Amino acid sequence: MDKREKARAVLDILEREFPDAKTALDHTNPLELLVSTILSAQATDKLVNKVTATLFKKYRTAADYAGAELSELERDIGSVNFFRNKAKNLKACGERIASAHKGRVPETLEELVE
């Protein structure tokens, strides 16, 4: 059994055992989920959801994050722990997605490394 088959087997078990599992992070698209996940390290989901409620209105695309002034992005997420590093990571992530993936969050590992 290769890694892909093992991963599929584990995912099948998890889906069977936890059929209604979902993230507590509010999001409407893959970019929002990625941003929420970056912000969630060392932060509660409740706090992340509070911050992203306004953040997602301001930054709608990867290019928006890429083009953001770092100091402004830091202010926008300032209530989240490690906001300076997270702002740098959000900006870099936006740049990478905008340039290497035409603004679309990759859906597979293969797409990510292309």
Backbone hydrogen bonds, N-H to C=O, Kabsch-Sander energy under -0.5 kcal/mol:
donor,donor_aa,acceptor,acceptor_aa,energy
6,K,2,D,-2.4
7,A,3,K,-2.7
8,R,4,R,-2.3
9,A,5,E,-2.3
10,V,6,K,-2.4
11,L,7,A,-2.7
12,D,8,R,-2.5
13,I,9,A,-2.0
14,L,10,V,-2.6
15,E,11,L,-2.7
16,R,12,D,-1.9
17,E,13,I,-2.8
18,F,14,L,-2.6
21,A,18,F,-1.6
33,L,29,N,-2.0
34,L,30,P,-2.4
35,V,31,L,-2.7
36,S,32,E,-2.7
37,T,33,L,-2.3
38,I,34,L,-2.3
39,L,35,V,-2.3
40,S,36,S,-1.4
41,A,37,T,-0.5
41,A,38,I,-0.8
43,A,40,S,-2.0
48,V,44,T,-2.4
49,N,45,D,-2.8
50,K,46,K,-1.7
51,V,47,L,-2.4
52,T,48,V,-3.0
53,A,49,N,-1.2
54,T,50,K,-0.6
54,T,51,V,-0.8
55,L,51,V,-2.0
56,F,52,T,-2.5
57,K,54,T,-0.7
58,K,54,T,-1.2
58,K,55,L,-0.5
59,Y,55,L,-2.9
60,R,58,K,-0.7
65,Y,61,T,-1.4
66,A,62,A,-2.5
67,G,63,A,-2.4
68,A,64,D,-0.5
68,A,65,Y,-0.8
73,L,69,E,-2.5
74,E,70,L,-2.6
75,R,71,S,-1.8
76,D,72,E,-2.3
77,I,73,L,-1.4
78,G,75,R,-0.9
80,V,77,I,-2.3
83,F,80,V,-0.9
86,K,82,F,-2.4
87,A,83,F,-2.4
88,K,84,R,-2.1
89,N,85,N,-2.4
90,L,86,K,-2.7
91,K,87,A,-2.4
92,A,88,K,-2.6
93,C,89,N,-2.6
94,G,90,L,-2.6
95,E,91,K,-2.3
96,R,92,A,-2.5
97,I,93,C,-2.8
98,A,94,G,-2.5
99,S,95,E,-2.5
100,A,96,R,-2.8
101,H,96,R,-0.6
101,H,97,I,-1.2
103,G,97,I,-2.5
104,R,97,I,-0.5
104,R,101,H,-2.0
112,L,108,T,-1.7
113,V,109,L,-1.8
114,E,110,E,-0.5
114,E,111,E,-0.8
